[in-house]
Amino acid sequence: MTNDVERVLITEEQIKEAVQRIAKQLEEDYDGKEVLFVGLLKGSIAFMADIIKAYTKVCSIDFMSVSSYGAGTESSGRVNIVKDLSQPIDGKDIVIIEDIIDSGNTLSFIKAYFAAKNANSVKICTLLNKPDRRVVDIDVDYIGYDIPDEFVIGYGLDYNEHYRNLPYVGVLKRSVYS
């Protein structure tokens, strides 16, 4: 599996540092409030698990599964809800936890969807941000790292459901997917 990695982009230690930094900022921003962390499956699972372990205040969690990629490496631009939240969000402060923000289509859709369900507030938290790939204007409130436009895997990120279990973020060799 590691033979398919061109290079490590973000180390395990750098991920831990980003998680601690973001969790601390979330605690300051949501002091006195109960936040609902919503993880977007499947990619966010490693990042969300680490964020909620580092977050020392009262919170709750839920998950959504949305699809815009299929088995490819490019977003289709069409977002489908595969699994919705298991609880009402009316009046709640929500932080969407995402592994990576690329085009912004998915997060723009989810943010509008939550607003329509009367969430009190909706913020976006991502480990990785690819601003060069953005096709919609979306505010990202908490960012671990801005990264270049390369196909990355590991720490929850996959290619065709593989590589999620790598403890770092690496660049996938082009020969693997082209």
Beta strands, then each sheet from edge to edge (+ up, - down):
strand 1: 5-10
strand 2: 35-41
strand 3: 59-67
strand 4: 80-83
strand 5: 93-101
strand 6: 121-129
strand 7: 142-146
strand 8: 152-153
strand 9: 169-172
sheet 1: 1+ 9- 8+
sheet 2: 4+ 3- 2- 5- 6- 7-
end
